[in-house]
Amino acid sequence: MSQATEIYSREFDSVFLKLPPRIRELVEAKIRDLGSHLADFPHRRLKGRSEYRLRAGDYRIIYEF
């Protein structure tokens, strides 16, 4: 299975670039892991919304597919 396409929003970029380098690396690693294992990844849907969430330390990554 091929990896997922990663598309970032302007809002993501503005917040992401302000994070410390160690946190940015953690977030990038989580996103890569999600994309590599999309079919068998434990997706957790946000209640009442169509998006999903992924924890990266103290941060949440909100995504949809």
N, C-alpha and C positions, 0 to 999 in steps of 0.2 A: 504494500500500500504506500502511496506517495504521501509526502508531508502536506500539511495544510498551508494555504496561502495566508501570510500575515499582513493585515492591513491595520495601520495605526491612524488614529484621529489626531487632529490638531490639539485637542484638549489633552489627549494622552501625551503627546510630545512635549507640551509645555510643562506638565507635571513631572513626567519621567526625567527630563533633562536636569531638573532641579534636585533630584535625589542624589544621595552620596553614591560614589562608584560601586561600592560593595552591594548596596541595595539594587542598583540598576542591573548588576550581574545576576543577582538572585532572580529578579523579575524576568530577565531575558532567558535564563535557564528554565524557568517554569513554563514560559511560553513555548520554547523549543521542545520541551518534553511533551507538552500538550499536543503540539503539532505532529510530533513523531508517533504518538500513541493515541490518536484521536478516536479510533474505533473502540478501544478498551479502556479509555480514561474514565475515572469516576466523575461524571459531570454533575454539578450541583446547581439546580435551577433556583433563581431568586424567586421568592414567593410573590405571586401576583404579577410577574413580569416574564418576558420571553428570553431574557438574558440569563447567562450562567455565571458562576463565580469560581474563582480559584485563589487560594491563599498563597501568599509569598511573604513569609515573615509576618510583620504587622500590617501588611498591605493586602488589598483585594484586587484581583484582576477581573474585570467584568468583560465577558465576551459573549458572542452569539455565533451560531452556525446554522 
